[in-house]
Amino acid sequence: MALPSQSERSTSNRPVMTRASANGRKPLFIAVGLVVAAGAVYGLWAFMPSGEKTPGTAEPTKLAHAASKKPSPAPAQPIQQPVQQPQPAKPEPGPVVLRQGTGGGVVTPPSTNPGTAPASPATVGSPVGQPDPSKPLPVDLGSPDLRPQPTTNPGTSPSSTGTGQPGTTPTNPLAPSGSTSEVRTLIADADKANAEGKPLVARAAYSRALAHPGAGPTEQAEVREKAARLNDTLLFGPTVATGDPMTEMYVVAANDNLVKIARKRSLETDWRLIQRINKLPDPNSLRVGQKLKLVRGPFHAVVHKSDFRLDLFQGSPDEPDRWTYVKSFRVGLGESNGTPTGTFVIKKNSKLVDPPWVNPRTGEKFAANDPKNPIGERWLGWQGVGDAAIYKGFGLHGTIEPESIGQQRSMGCVRMLPDDIATVYEFLTEEISVVKVLP
């Protein structure tokens, strides 16, 4: 059994050993903590941007805050690219809008896809994914208040190139188009030829100018006036121009008469035209050896409803583009736009002088030579061609109402003044002459 003194010493030594052991561990914990804190500080310093790694520039508060944080393991390498994430479904395209200042370029609304990078500025008309922050946002032009307003800068207008920049508007009138320039050239050539004593060259140039697709109303009116004046000599005058395919000189033979001469020479015109051209007072008083000017057809008519005008041409019925213009006449048309449009020929056995007529609406009858006959002294019936074949009973005729010329007052036929219809009657031939009715 131990002595009391030994028991006390033994008991007192154990507490001393316990305190020594505890006191020895504290420095170890402190050292480990400092090492960990230093590592954390170094880790934060290593991942700082290069511009912030200047030693000695960190603020004390930042270092203390960094030291107080619990360190986390640093990645082995910096991540060079973001990890590809699943993309959400692409939204349906919204309404098309115009971007302000693009001059009309069409763009799509900004994309709502969070993974889409902002697109570079797009050219006019190119779709874009995101709006350019340096430009105004898209504007919906559905509202009248948001539509682009015309520039107030005099002499400028929005550029047609779509650049959004104002373009200069010419202050001078537009230059004539190429086709109009060609028409003016043809007219000038015709004027020059006529002045140089070349009437056939002039007439051909006038006719080409009139048929040119670039000829406007002004040029057409000018050509008709000049060509008609030229034909007063070439066609209706007493002389025959050398080389004129439309006229010839004929010497009367024994037993000739105007009807026989027209058939013998295949003129494709009425015999009365010979009397008109040569101003014969009596068609039955021909003399052997007498010289007569003959006019060779065929001739055709083109009715322009919008102008109440009939144009007379000469040429082959199969080549309307090469017809030669002769003269124009004023006409009257059917009431309520009743004159049909289309292509017709003069119907066989339809050319009549002093024709009887029955009013189809009232049944009233008018005998030949009746001064009250509304259709006058001449009638030329039409035979429709192609789509116009459905039209029956229409034709050219005279009138006893001269004031109706230039108006819509007939039952659908084209009416003319007495002497005008007599002239056209003599030029047109049954089953050959074409009548075109244009709007």
C-alpha positions as CSV (number, residue, x, y, z in Angstrom):
1,M,0.0,0.0,0.0
2,A,1.4,3.3,-1.0
3,L,2.4,5.9,1.4
4,P,0.2,9.0,1.6
5,S,3.1,11.2,0.4
6,Q,3.5,9.0,-2.6
7,S,-0.2,9.2,-3.4
8,E,-0.2,13.0,-3.3
9,R,2.8,13.3,-5.6
10,S,1.3,11.0,-8.1
11,T,-2.0,12.8,-8.1
12,S,-0.5,16.2,-8.4
13,N,1.7,15.3,-11.3
14,R,-1.2,14.2,-13.6
15,P,-2.8,17.6,-13.8
16,V,0.5,19.2,-14.6
17,M,1.0,16.7,-17.5
18,T,-2.4,17.4,-18.9
19,R,-1.9,21.2,-19.0
20,A,1.4,20.8,-20.6
21,S,-0.1,18.6,-23.3
22,A,-2.9,21.1,-24.0
23,N,-0.6,24.1,-24.1
24,G,1.7,22.3,-26.6
25,R,-1.2,21.8,-29.1
26,K,-2.3,25.4,-29.3
27,P,0.8,26.6,-31.2
28,L,0.3,23.8,-33.7
29,F,-3.3,24.8,-34.4
30,I,-2.3,28.4,-34.8
31,A,0.5,27.5,-37.2
32,V,-1.8,25.3,-39.3
33,G,-4.4,28.1,-39.5
34,L,-1.8,30.6,-40.6
35,V,-0.6,28.3,-43.3
36,V,-4.2,27.7,-44.6
37,A,-4.9,31.4,-44.5
38,A,-1.7,32.1,-46.4
39,G,-2.7,29.5,-49.0
40,A,-6.1,31.0,-49.4
41,V,-4.6,34.5,-49.8
42,Y,-2.2,33.1,-52.4
43,G,-5.0,31.4,-54.2
44,L,-7.0,34.5,-54.5
45,W,-4.0,36.4,-55.7
46,A,-3.3,33.8,-58.3
47,F,-6.8,34.1,-59.8
48,M,-6.9,37.9,-59.8
49,P,-6.9,39.6,-63.3
50,S,-3.4,40.5,-64.4
51,G,-4.1,44.2,-64.0
52,E,-4.8,43.7,-60.2
53,K,-1.8,41.5,-59.3
54,T,0.6,44.4,-58.5
55,P,2.2,43.5,-55.1
56,G,1.5,45.7,-52.3
57,T,-1.6,47.4,-53.8
58,A,-4.3,45.4,-52.1
59,E,-6.2,47.2,-49.4
60,P,-5.8,45.8,-45.9
61,T,-9.5,45.3,-45.5
62,K,-9.6,43.1,-48.6
63,L,-6.8,41.0,-47.3
64,A,-8.4,40.6,-43.9
65,H,-11.7,39.7,-45.5
66,A,-10.0,37.2,-47.8
67,A,-8.1,35.7,-44.8
68,S,-11.3,35.3,-42.8
69,K,-12.9,33.2,-45.6
70,K,-12.8,29.5,-45.6
71,P,-10.4,28.4,-48.5
72,S,-11.8,26.3,-51.3
73,P,-9.8,24.1,-53.6
74,A,-8.4,25.9,-56.6
75,P,-9.0,24.4,-60.1
76,A,-6.1,22.8,-61.8
77,Q,-6.4,25.0,-64.9
78,P,-8.3,28.2,-65.7
79,I,-11.4,27.5,-67.8
80,Q,-10.8,28.8,-71.3
81,Q,-14.4,28.6,-72.7
82,P,-17.8,28.5,-71.1
83,V,-19.3,25.1,-70.8
84,Q,-22.0,24.6,-73.5
85,Q,-25.4,24.7,-71.9
86,P,-28.6,23.3,-73.4
87,Q,-30.3,26.0,-75.4
88,P,-34.0,26.7,-74.8
89,A,-36.4,26.4,-77.7
90,K,-36.1,29.3,-80.2
91,P,-39.1,31.6,-80.0
92,E,-41.4,32.1,-82.9
93,P,-40.6,35.2,-85.0
94,G,-42.6,38.2,-84.1
95,P,-44.1,40.9,-86.4
96,V,-41.8,42.5,-88.9
97,V,-40.8,46.0,-88.0
98,L,-38.6,48.7,-89.5
99,R,-35.6,50.1,-87.7
100,Q,-35.4,53.8,-87.4
101,G,-32.8,55.3,-89.6
102,T,-32.3,52.3,-91.8
103,G,-34.1,53.7,-94.8
104,G,-36.7,51.0,-94.9
105,G,-34.5,47.9,-94.1
106,V,-36.6,45.0,-92.8
107,V,-35.4,43.4,-89.6
108,T,-36.8,40.9,-87.1
109,P,-37.5,41.6,-83.4
110,P,-34.6,41.1,-80.9
111,S,-34.0,37.5,-80.0
112,T,-35.0,36.3,-76.5
113,N,-32.5,33.5,-76.5
114,P,-30.2,34.1,-73.5
115,G,-27.3,32.2,-75.1
116,T,-27.2,34.3,-78.3
117,A,-24.4,36.8,-78.5
118,P,-25.3,40.3,-79.8
119,A,-25.2,40.4,-83.5
120,S,-23.0,42.9,-85.4
121,P,-24.7,45.8,-87.0
122,A,-26.7,44.5,-89.9
123,T,-27.0,46.0,-93.4
124,V,-30.3,47.3,-94.7
125,G,-32.7,44.4,-95.3
126,S,-30.6,41.9,-93.3
127,P,-32.2,40.2,-90.3
128,V,-30.5,40.8,-86.9
129,G,-30.7,38.8,-83.7
130,Q,-30.1,41.5,-81.1
131,P,-30.6,45.3,-81.3
132,D,-27.5,47.4,-81.6
133,P,-27.3,49.4,-78.3
134,S,-25.8,52.3,-80.3
135,K,-28.9,52.6,-82.5
136,P,-32.5,53.4,-81.7
137,L,-34.8,50.4,-81.0
138,P,-37.1,49.1,-83.7
139,V,-40.3,51.0,-84.3
140,D,-43.6,49.4,-85.4
141,L,-44.9,51.3,-88.4
142,G,-48.4,50.1,-87.8
143,S,-49.2,53.4,-86.0
144,P,-49.6,56.4,-88.3
145,D,-47.9,58.6,-85.8
146,L,-44.7,56.5,-86.0
147,R,-44.4,56.4,-89.8
148,P,-41.3,58.2,-91.3
149,Q,-42.1,61.8,-92.1
150,P,-40.7,63.4,-95.3
151,T,-37.6,65.4,-94.9
152,T,-38.0,69.1,-94.4
153,N,-34.6,69.8,-96.0
154,P,-35.4,71.5,-99.3
155,G,-34.0,69.7,-102.3
156,T,-33.5,66.4,-100.6
157,S,-35.6,63.3,-100.3
158,P,-35.0,59.8,-98.7
159,S,-32.5,57.9,-100.7
160,S,-33.9,55.1,-102.8
161,T,-30.9,53.0,-102.0
162,G,-32.1,52.2,-98.6
163,T,-29.1,53.6,-96.7
164,G,-31.2,55.9,-94.5
165,Q,-29.2,58.9,-95.8
166,P,-31.0,61.7,-97.5
167,G,-30.4,61.9,-101.3
168,T,-30.4,64.9,-103.4
169,T,-33.5,65.3,-105.6
170,P,-32.8,66.8,-109.0
171,T,-34.1,70.3,-109.3
172,N,-34.3,70.1,-113.1
173,P,-37.1,68.2,-114.8
174,L,-36.3,64.5,-115.6
175,A,-34.6,64.0,-118.9
176,P,-36.8,62.3,-121.5
177,S,-36.7,58.5,-121.6
178,G,-34.8,56.7,-124.3
179,S,-38.1,55.9,-126.1
180,T,-39.3,59.5,-126.0
181,S,-35.9,60.6,-127.3
182,E,-36.3,58.2,-130.2
183,V,-39.7,59.6,-131.0
184,R,-38.4,63.1,-131.0
185,T,-35.5,62.0,-133.3
186,L,-38.0,60.5,-135.7
187,I,-40.0,63.6,-135.8
188,A,-36.9,65.8,-136.3
189,D,-35.8,63.5,-139.2
190,A,-39.2,63.7,-140.8
191,D,-39.2,67.5,-140.5
192,K,-35.8,67.7,-142.1
193,A,-36.7,65.3,-144.9
194,N,-39.9,67.3,-145.6
195,A,-37.9,70.6,-145.7
196,E,-35.4,69.0,-148.1
197,G,-38.1,68.0,-150.6
198,K,-38.3,64.3,-149.6
199,P,-42.0,63.9,-148.7
200,L,-42.1,60.1,-148.9
201,V,-39.2,59.8,-146.4
202,A,-40.9,62.3,-144.1
203,R,-44.3,60.5,-144.2
204,A,-42.6,57.2,-143.4
205,A,-40.7,58.7,-140.4
206,Y,-43.9,60.4,-139.1
207,S,-45.7,57.0,-139.3
208,R,-42.9,55.3,-137.4
209,A,-43.0,58.0,-134.7
210,L,-46.8,57.6,-134.3
211,A,-46.5,53.8,-134.0
212,H,-43.6,54.1,-131.5
213,P,-44.5,52.8,-128.0
214,G,-42.7,55.8,-126.5
215,A,-44.9,58.3,-128.3
216,G,-47.1,60.3,-125.8
217,P,-50.3,62.2,-126.5
218,T,-48.3,65.4,-127.3
219,E,-46.0,63.7,-129.8
220,Q,-48.9,61.8,-131.4
221,A,-51.0,64.9,-131.9
222,E,-48.0,66.7,-133.5
223,V,-47.3,63.7,-135.8
224,R,-51.0,63.5,-136.9
225,E,-51.1,67.2,-137.8
226,K,-47.9,67.2,-139.8
227,A,-48.5,63.9,-141.6
228,A,-52.1,64.8,-142.5
229,R,-50.9,68.1,-143.9
230,L,-48.3,66.2,-145.9
231,N,-51.0,63.7,-147.2
232,D,-53.1,66.6,-148.4
233,T,-50.5,66.9,-151.2
234,L,-49.3,63.3,-151.5
235,L,-52.7,61.6,-151.5
236,F,-55.5,64.2,-152.0
237,G,-53.6,66.5,-154.3
238,P,-53.4,66.2,-158.1
239,T,-49.8,65.2,-158.5
240,V,-48.1,61.8,-158.0
241,A,-44.8,61.7,-156.2
242,T,-42.1,59.7,-157.9
243,G,-41.8,56.3,-156.2
244,D,-45.0,56.6,-154.1
245,P,-46.4,53.1,-153.6
246,M,-49.8,54.6,-152.5
247,T,-50.5,56.4,-155.8
248,E,-50.1,56.1,-159.5
249,M,-51.0,57.9,-162.7
250,Y,-53.4,56.2,-165.1
251,V,-54.2,57.1,-168.7
252,V,-57.9,56.5,-169.6
253,A,-58.4,54.0,-172.4
254,A,-61.4,53.4,-174.7
255,N,-64.5,52.1,-172.9
256,D,-63.1,52.9,-169.5
257,N,-65.2,54.0,-166.6
258,L,-64.3,54.5,-162.9
259,V,-65.7,51.2,-161.8
260,K,-63.7,49.3,-164.5
261,I,-60.5,51.3,-163.8
262,A,-60.7,50.5,-160.0
263,R,-61.1,46.8,-160.8
264,K,-58.5,46.7,-163.6
265,R,-55.8,48.3,-161.3
266,S,-56.9,46.3,-158.2
267,L,-57.0,49.5,-156.1
268,E,-58.9,48.0,-153.2
269,T,-60.8,51.3,-152.9
270,D,-64.2,52.5,-154.0
271,W,-64.4,54.0,-157.5
272,R,-65.8,57.2,-155.9
273,L,-62.4,57.9,-154.5
274,I,-61.1,58.4,-158.0
275,Q,-63.7,61.0,-158.6
276,R,-62.9,62.7,-155.3
277,I,-59.1,62.8,-155.8
278,N,-59.3,64.0,-159.4
279,K,-62.2,66.4,-158.6
280,L,-64.3,65.1,-161.5
281,P,-67.7,66.9,-161.7
282,D,-69.2,64.0,-163.7
283,P,-67.9,60.5,-163.3
284,N,-69.4,59.5,-166.7
285,S,-67.6,62.2,-168.7
286,L,-64.1,60.5,-169.1
287,R,-62.0,61.2,-172.2
288,V,-59.6,58.8,-173.9
289,G,-56.1,59.8,-173.0
290,Q,-57.2,61.6,-169.9
291,K,-54.8,61.2,-166.9
292,L,-56.2,60.2,-163.6
293,K,-54.5,59.9,-160.2
294,L,-55.3,56.6,-158.6
295,V,-54.9,55.8,-154.9
296,R,-54.0,52.2,-154.0
297,G,-55.2,50.5,-150.8
298,P,-56.0,48.6,-148.8
299,F,-56.9,51.1,-146.0
300,H,-57.9,50.5,-142.4
301,A,-59.5,52.4,-139.5
302,V,-58.5,52.5,-135.9
303,V,-61.1,54.0,-133.5
304,H,-59.9,55.5,-130.2
305,K,-62.9,55.7,-128.0
306,S,-61.2,57.8,-125.3
307,D,-60.5,60.5,-127.9
308,F,-63.6,60.1,-130.1
309,R,-61.2,59.8,-133.0
310,L,-60.8,57.6,-136.1
311,D,-57.4,57.2,-137.6
312,L,-57.1,56.1,-141.3
313,F,-54.1,54.0,-142.3
314,Q,-52.8,52.3,-145.5
315,G,-51.0,48.9,-145.6
316,S,-51.3,45.2,-145.5
317,P,-54.1,43.9,-143.1
318,D,-51.6,41.4,-141.9
319,E,-48.9,43.9,-140.9
320,P,-50.5,46.6,-138.8
321,D,-47.2,47.6,-137.3
322,R,-46.1,48.9,-140.8
323,W,-49.3,50.8,-141.6
324,T,-48.8,54.3,-143.0
325,Y,-50.9,57.0,-141.3
326,V,-53.2,59.1,-143.6
327,K,-55.7,61.2,-141.7
328,S,-57.9,61.5,-138.6
329,F,-61.6,62.1,-138.2
330,R,-63.9,63.0,-135.2
331,V,-66.6,60.4,-134.3
332,G,-69.5,59.9,-132.0
333,L,-70.0,56.7,-130.0
334,G,-72.6,54.6,-128.3
335,E,-74.4,55.8,-125.3
336,S,-73.3,54.4,-121.9
337,N,-70.1,53.2,-123.4
338,G,-72.0,51.0,-125.7
339,T,-69.5,50.8,-128.6
340,P,-67.7,47.4,-128.3
341,T,-63.9,47.1,-128.5
342,G,-62.2,44.6,-130.6
343,T,-61.1,43.8,-134.2
344,F,-63.5,43.8,-137.1
345,V,-63.5,43.7,-140.9
346,I,-65.9,45.4,-143.2
347,K,-68.6,42.8,-143.7
348,K,-69.4,41.5,-147.2
349,N,-72.3,43.2,-149.0
350,S,-72.6,45.7,-146.1
351,K,-71.4,48.9,-147.8
352,L,-74.6,50.8,-148.6
353,V,-75.4,54.3,-149.9
354,D,-78.6,55.9,-148.7
355,P,-79.6,52.8,-146.8
356,P,-83.1,52.2,-145.3
357,W,-83.1,51.7,-141.6
358,V,-85.5,50.4,-138.9
359,N,-85.1,51.6,-135.3
360,P,-84.6,48.4,-133.3
361,R,-86.1,49.9,-130.2
362,T,-89.2,51.5,-131.6
363,G,-89.7,49.7,-134.9
364,E,-89.9,53.0,-136.7
365,K,-88.9,52.6,-140.4
366,F,-86.9,55.1,-142.5
367,A,-86.7,54.8,-146.3
368,A,-83.7,55.4,-148.5
369,N,-83.1,59.1,-149.2
370,D,-85.2,60.0,-146.1
371,P,-83.6,63.2,-144.7
372,K,-84.8,62.1,-141.3
373,N,-82.9,58.8,-141.4
374,P,-80.7,59.0,-138.3
375,I,-77.9,56.9,-139.9
376,G,-77.3,59.4,-142.7
377,E,-76.3,58.5,-146.2
378,R,-73.6,55.8,-145.7
379,W,-73.4,52.5,-143.8
380,L,-70.5,50.1,-143.4
381,G,-71.3,46.9,-141.4
382,W,-68.7,45.1,-139.2
383,Q,-67.9,41.4,-138.9
384,G,-66.2,40.6,-135.6
385,V,-62.9,38.7,-135.5
386,G,-61.9,36.5,-132.7
387,D,-63.4,37.6,-129.4
388,A,-65.3,40.3,-131.2
389,A,-67.3,37.8,-133.2
390,I,-70.1,37.9,-130.6
391,Y,-71.0,41.5,-131.6
392,K,-73.6,41.8,-134.3
393,G,-75.2,44.8,-136.0
394,F,-72.5,47.3,-135.4
395,G,-70.9,49.5,-138.0
396,L,-69.8,52.9,-139.3
397,H,-72.5,55.4,-140.5
398,G,-73.3,59.0,-140.9
399,T,-75.6,61.2,-138.8
400,I,-78.1,64.0,-139.1
401,E,-77.1,65.3,-135.6
402,P,-73.6,66.8,-136.1
403,E,-73.7,68.1,-132.5
404,S,-73.5,64.4,-131.4
405,I,-69.9,64.0,-132.7
406,G,-67.6,63.8,-129.7
407,Q,-70.4,62.4,-127.5
408,Q,-71.9,59.0,-126.6
409,R,-75.3,59.3,-128.2
410,S,-75.7,56.4,-130.7
411,M,-77.0,52.9,-130.1
412,G,-73.5,51.6,-130.2
413,C,-72.3,52.3,-133.7
414,V,-69.6,54.8,-134.7
415,R,-71.1,57.8,-136.3
416,M,-69.4,60.5,-138.4
417,L,-70.1,63.8,-140.2
418,P,-71.6,63.4,-143.7
419,D,-68.5,64.2,-145.7
420,D,-66.2,62.3,-143.3
421,I,-68.2,59.1,-143.5
422,A,-68.3,59.5,-147.3
423,T,-64.5,59.7,-147.5
424,V,-64.0,56.8,-145.2
425,Y,-66.6,54.8,-147.1
426,E,-64.5,55.3,-150.3
427,F,-61.2,54.2,-148.7
428,L,-62.5,51.0,-147.0
429,T,-63.1,47.7,-148.8
430,E,-65.4,44.8,-147.9
431,E,-63.7,41.7,-146.4
432,I,-60.3,43.3,-146.5
433,S,-60.3,46.6,-144.6
434,V,-59.8,46.2,-140.8
435,V,-61.5,48.3,-138.2
436,K,-59.9,48.2,-134.7
437,V,-61.8,49.7,-131.8
438,L,-59.6,50.6,-128.9
439,P,-60.7,51.8,-125.4
